[in-house]
């Protein structure tokens, strides 16, 4: 089993009780090819994962895992401030073993010892040093706060790249 370092960026709108938030996440995931297909395991945030027959399917499953966590946090948050605090905590929870494997895989890719094209294929390469991980959460001012929150909870943007 070979592992590959992946960078991801998500930009999403999430609605909760009397608030709508824009959440911009730049994180890391470890991609592995396993007997049942490809898996992306979260590094930061560390509590998400997704699998599929292709890297693209695994990416969609990872995004679903991520959004499910955000939507659960939004449903339980009494306010925007509570939501923001909990999402920051969620993002800060790193998966130590996955982080160690990500760092090792990144070192191999960076040295040229491993070519990620066998797994990442169509993913662009980005210098991980130029793509700092982080999260930004902003309250969106909207006059439709009483509207069904489900209409806000959708995919907005996602981006994946092999860390080089």
One Martini backbone bead per residue (centre of mass of N, CA, C, O) as a GRO file, in nm:
protein
  164
    1UNK     BB    1   0.094   0.038   0.026
    2UNK     BB    2   0.042   0.362  -0.090
    3UNK     BB    3   0.111   0.702  -0.011
    4UNK     BB    4  -0.047   1.034  -0.044
    5UNK     BB    5  -0.029   1.377  -0.060
    6UNK     BB    6  -0.304   1.594   0.026
    7UNK     BB    7  -0.471   1.880  -0.083
    8UNK     BB    8  -0.739   2.093   0.046
    9UNK     BB    9  -1.031   2.293  -0.068
   10UNK     BB   10  -1.299   2.459   0.101
   11UNK     BB   11  -1.623   2.617   0.007
   12UNK     BB   12  -1.886   2.709   0.240
   13UNK     BB   13  -2.227   2.694   0.327
   14UNK     BB   14  -2.374   2.741   0.659
   15UNK     BB   15  -2.659   2.654   0.854
   16UNK     BB   16  -2.835   2.776   1.138
   17UNK     BB   17  -2.933   2.928   1.412
   18UNK     BB   18  -2.957   3.239   1.299
   19UNK     BB   19  -2.733   3.144   1.071
   20UNK     BB   20  -2.471   3.221   0.834
   21UNK     BB   21  -2.183   3.048   0.695
   22UNK     BB   22  -1.850   3.088   0.599
   23UNK     BB   23  -1.629   2.815   0.494
   24UNK     BB   24  -1.268   2.801   0.494
   25UNK     BB   25  -1.071   2.519   0.386
   26UNK     BB   26  -0.727   2.410   0.455
   27UNK     BB   27  -0.608   2.084   0.398
   28UNK     BB   28  -0.531   1.739   0.485
   29UNK     BB   29  -0.457   1.425   0.309
   30UNK     BB   30  -0.453   1.070   0.287
   31UNK     BB   31  -0.365   0.866   0.017
   32UNK     BB   32  -0.494   0.537  -0.058
   33UNK     BB   33  -0.432   0.216  -0.187
   34UNK     BB   34  -0.670  -0.037  -0.191
   35UNK     BB   35  -0.852  -0.316  -0.243
   36UNK     BB   36  -1.132  -0.117  -0.250
   37UNK     BB   37  -0.944   0.133  -0.331
   38UNK     BB   38  -0.981   0.461  -0.232
   39UNK     BB   39  -0.835   0.670   0.033
   40UNK     BB   40  -0.928   0.943   0.250
   41UNK     BB   41  -0.742   1.083   0.520
   42UNK     BB   42  -0.751   1.284   0.771
   43UNK     BB   43  -0.547   1.532   0.926
   44UNK     BB   44  -0.670   1.839   0.861
   45UNK     BB   45  -0.898   1.714   0.957
   46UNK     BB   46  -0.896   1.394   1.146
   47UNK     BB   47  -1.229   1.290   1.134
   48UNK     BB   48  -1.201   1.219   0.826
   49UNK     BB   49  -1.347   1.019   0.547
   50UNK     BB   50  -1.293   0.855   0.214
   51UNK     BB   51  -1.432   0.634  -0.040
   52UNK     BB   52  -1.333   0.467  -0.361
   53UNK     BB   53  -1.264   0.367  -0.687
   54UNK     BB   54  -1.162   0.662  -0.688
   55UNK     BB   55  -1.029   0.960  -0.616
   56UNK     BB   56  -1.285   1.120  -0.675
   57UNK     BB   57  -1.475   0.954  -0.493
   58UNK     BB   58  -1.313   0.998  -0.234
   59UNK     BB   59  -1.344   1.307  -0.239
   60UNK     BB   60  -1.652   1.313  -0.211
   61UNK     BB   61  -1.658   1.153   0.058
   62UNK     BB   62  -1.491   1.353   0.220
   63UNK     BB   63  -1.682   1.592   0.185
   64UNK     BB   64  -1.925   1.458   0.320
   65UNK     BB   65  -1.791   1.421   0.595
   66UNK     BB   66  -1.736   1.718   0.644
   67UNK     BB   67  -2.028   1.830   0.611
   68UNK     BB   68  -2.157   1.660   0.828
   69UNK     BB   69  -2.004   1.793   1.058
   70UNK     BB   70  -2.097   2.085   1.007
   71UNK     BB   71  -2.405   2.032   1.025
   72UNK     BB   72  -2.403   1.924   1.314
   73UNK     BB   73  -2.286   2.175   1.446
   74UNK     BB   74  -2.510   2.371   1.349
   75UNK     BB   75  -2.754   2.220   1.485
   76UNK     BB   76  -2.620   2.261   1.790
   77UNK     BB   77  -2.586   2.556   1.770
   78UNK     BB   78  -2.687   2.859   1.938
   79UNK     BB   79  -2.457   3.009   1.767
   80UNK     BB   80  -2.212   3.145   1.592
   81UNK     BB   81  -1.995   3.135   1.812
   82UNK     BB   82  -2.031   2.833   1.870
   83UNK     BB   83  -1.971   2.733   1.588
   84UNK     BB   84  -1.688   2.848   1.553
   85UNK     BB   85  -1.555   2.707   1.793
   86UNK     BB   86  -1.618   2.411   1.699
   87UNK     BB   87  -1.481   2.421   1.420
   88UNK     BB   88  -1.199   2.487   1.524
   89UNK     BB   89  -1.174   2.228   1.689
   90UNK     BB   90  -1.216   2.028   1.458
   91UNK     BB   91  -0.970   2.123   1.287
   92UNK     BB   92  -0.746   2.084   1.525
   93UNK     BB   93  -0.797   1.780   1.494
   94UNK     BB   94  -0.552   1.565   1.468
   95UNK     BB   95  -0.399   1.294   1.295
   96UNK     BB   96  -0.113   1.161   1.384
   97UNK     BB   97  -0.064   0.912   1.201
   98UNK     BB   98  -0.144   1.058   0.937
   99UNK     BB   99   0.068   1.282   0.960
  100UNK     BB  100   0.319   1.101   0.947
  101UNK     BB  101   0.247   0.976   0.668
  102UNK     BB  102   0.230   1.242   0.514
  103UNK     BB  103   0.521   1.336   0.561
  104UNK     BB  104   0.656   1.088   0.431
  105UNK     BB  105   0.517   1.114   0.153
  106UNK     BB  106   0.613   1.400   0.094
  107UNK     BB  107   0.917   1.342   0.095
  108UNK     BB  108   0.909   1.144  -0.147
  109UNK     BB  109   0.790   1.337  -0.356
  110UNK     BB  110   0.997   1.570  -0.325
  111UNK     BB  111   1.250   1.377  -0.401
  112UNK     BB  112   1.132   1.169  -0.643
  113UNK     BB  113   1.077   0.865  -0.541
  114UNK     BB  114   0.772   0.951  -0.597
  115UNK     BB  115   0.494   0.905  -0.815
  116UNK     BB  116   0.164   1.032  -0.801
  117UNK     BB  117   0.028   0.965  -1.082
  118UNK     BB  118  -0.089   0.681  -1.011
  119UNK     BB  119  -0.311   0.837  -0.834
  120UNK     BB  120  -0.365   1.145  -0.899
  121UNK     BB  121  -0.303   1.225  -1.197
  122UNK     BB  122  -0.509   1.501  -1.243
  123UNK     BB  123  -0.364   1.636  -1.027
  124UNK     BB  124  -0.230   1.891  -0.910
  125UNK     BB  125   0.062   2.061  -0.817
  126UNK     BB  126   0.171   2.166  -0.485
  127UNK     BB  127   0.326   2.363  -0.268
  128UNK     BB  128   0.294   2.316   0.065
  129UNK     BB  129   0.444   2.579   0.164
  130UNK     BB  130   0.214   2.761  -0.007
  131UNK     BB  131  -0.023   2.582   0.167
  132UNK     BB  132  -0.173   2.666   0.423
  133UNK     BB  133  -0.327   2.566   0.689
  134UNK     BB  134  -0.685   2.636   0.745
  135UNK     BB  135  -0.945   2.855   0.894
  136UNK     BB  136  -1.252   3.025   0.788
  137UNK     BB  137  -1.507   3.217   0.970
  138UNK     BB  138  -1.815   3.365   0.848
  139UNK     BB  139  -2.062   3.579   0.875
  140UNK     BB  140  -2.369   3.600   0.708
  141UNK     BB  141  -2.553   3.849   0.578
  142UNK     BB  142  -2.910   3.796   0.607
  143UNK     BB  143  -3.264   3.820   0.548
  144UNK     BB  144  -3.295   3.474   0.544
  145UNK     BB  145  -3.273   3.327   0.836
  146UNK     BB  146  -3.572   3.184   0.835
  147UNK     BB  147  -3.501   3.003   0.634
  148UNK     BB  148  -3.422   2.727   0.504
  149UNK     BB  149  -3.119   2.577   0.572
  150UNK     BB  150  -3.092   2.371   0.331
  151UNK     BB  151  -3.037   2.582   0.095
  152UNK     BB  152  -2.733   2.638   0.209
  153UNK     BB  153  -2.651   2.324   0.220
  154UNK     BB  154  -2.385   2.326   0.000
  155UNK     BB  155  -2.193   2.307  -0.258
  156UNK     BB  156  -1.934   2.524  -0.368
  157UNK     BB  157  -1.619   2.428  -0.317
  158UNK     BB  158  -1.343   2.232  -0.460
  159UNK     BB  159  -0.998   2.121  -0.388
  160UNK     BB  160  -0.724   1.936  -0.537
  161UNK     BB  161  -0.384   1.827  -0.436
  162UNK     BB  162  -0.064   1.749  -0.475
  163UNK     BB  163   0.194   1.732  -0.267
  164UNK     BB  164   0.531   1.899  -0.329
   0.00000   0.00000   0.00000
